[in-house]
Amino acid sequence: MNNLAIIGLATMGKNLAKNFASKGKQVAVFNRTYLRTEELISEQVIGIIGYQELSECIKSLEIPRVVVVLVKAGEAVDHTIEQLLPLLSANDTIIEMGNSHFRDTLARQTLCKKNNIYLIGCGISGGEEGALYGPSLMPSGDKTAMSHILPLLELIAAKDFNGNPCVTNLGAEGSGHFVKMIHNGIEYAMMQGIAEVYDMMRFLGIEHEDQVEFFNTANSGSTTSYLLEITTKVLKRMEQGIPFIDQIVDVAGSKGTGKWTVQTALELDVAIPTISAALMARMMSSRAQALKPLVIDLEHEIESIHPTLFTQQFVTSTLHGIFVTSYLQGLEIILAANKQYDWNIDLKEVLRIWQGGCIIRSQVLTELNGIFDSPVALQNLYTDTLEEISSAVRVLASLSGDMPRPIVHASYDYVVALLSETLPTNFIQGLRDYFGAHGFELKDKPGSYTGGWYPGRPMTKME
Ligand code: NBP
């Protein structure tokens, strides 16, 4: 009997099947289009058995059955679950690993539960390589099903900095897919940070080899990270004597998880300017492309920058500051979700399972452990981050010439606002009350008040 099935054999499914097989599992595989199954069968991987019929694939499984679904997020997942349900029996488990919205996961869990089937929503990160050698896995759902499938996931997961599997039970409902969504939002921001530092180098006319060297050195110590590791590789690629990156059109694509992160943060009233700026930057790149005929020659007077300003220390600390603000904002959303949805996602576990296999793995994660438990540590982190990012803002200000730097500015505004003794929002409250009697609080009196702006309408305490 086969130990589990994998449905969907594109990039992720086929590599995950190989990962399970390499750990001694007998894996039944199925794909809607048989050609993909045939291609995988032709590789003759020991432990992988292909099926042309879904029913045969499911019939081949030991009981209770475990079926991993790795098809395109959205309708394809619903379609696959619909086809699976009549083939499964009570206590079987579907592990749905696509980039699904956490609300869709809850709806699918409810549907499956009606059929006495468990559905574990499981975020997966690490791309092709992660799926093959060890991804970071973010599962959530029914406790009984979780205890059954967790050992299976532990077998194939990446390892954290202490050698433990990068998988944990994140809790109820779609909290696993929620954490994966936040992971992707952070990923958007970290990548935008790297892109902006690269753009500064380009702007300043820094030689290509020096750009590589700056990034290569930045990928060490506290900023050691997968994204910086691949930054150097992407930057180094040459085609016909010029950096290949120069031949790529400057419009960033996205598949929606960054947008979901921002939408969710808005729903939960969490300010995430760094992550939002990264999303907006991608959207702006499409708009800018559409408006290319309007491009003007912006002046780039690079000689105005003092060459000693753009140092390795500057590059590393700017990246570090942006990475920290990106993670902190993502974690803030998880904290708010715990309250709003009555979840109990353990932030320490989230930071741990992101240490290996996933795209946002980095040494910075270790600095954030328990950060929201200690106001002093949090204040110190904000202060250090402010120093790092404000130096970036100063360097940028010393450049004459115009360039968009959304993430540097958003991150700076974020930390400086959090550390400021006063903000001008008292003024907003005054204006709101003037035109709409929305009320305000006073520094020296408890309660909310309104009025006092017009003759004959004294300030009154609001009920
Ligand atoms: P894709 O997201 O490219 O999806 C392709 C797979 O979906 C194929 O197996 C395809 O079958 C199947 N499929 C489609 Br399209 N419509 C279907 C339907 N109506 N019924 C059944 N199957 C259908 O694959 P992927 O890149 O391997 O990603 C799989 C999941 O993992 C996605 O949710 C993705 O967001 C997530 N993910 C991907 C990555 C990554 O780096 N690629 C990383 C993390 C998570 P076909 O062969 O018959 O067309």
Boltz pocket constraint, residues with backbone or C-beta under 6 A from the ligand:
constraints:
  - pocket:
      binder: B
      contacts: [[A, 7], [A, 8], [A, 9], [A, 10], [A, 11], [A, 12], [A, 13], [A, 31], [A, 32], [A, 33], [A, 36], [A, 70], [A, 71], [A, 72], [A, 73], [A, 75], [A, 76], [A, 77], [A, 79], [A, 80], [A, 97], [A, 98], [A, 99], [A, 100], [A, 124], [A, 125], [A, 126], [A, 127], [A, 128]]
      max_distance: 6.0
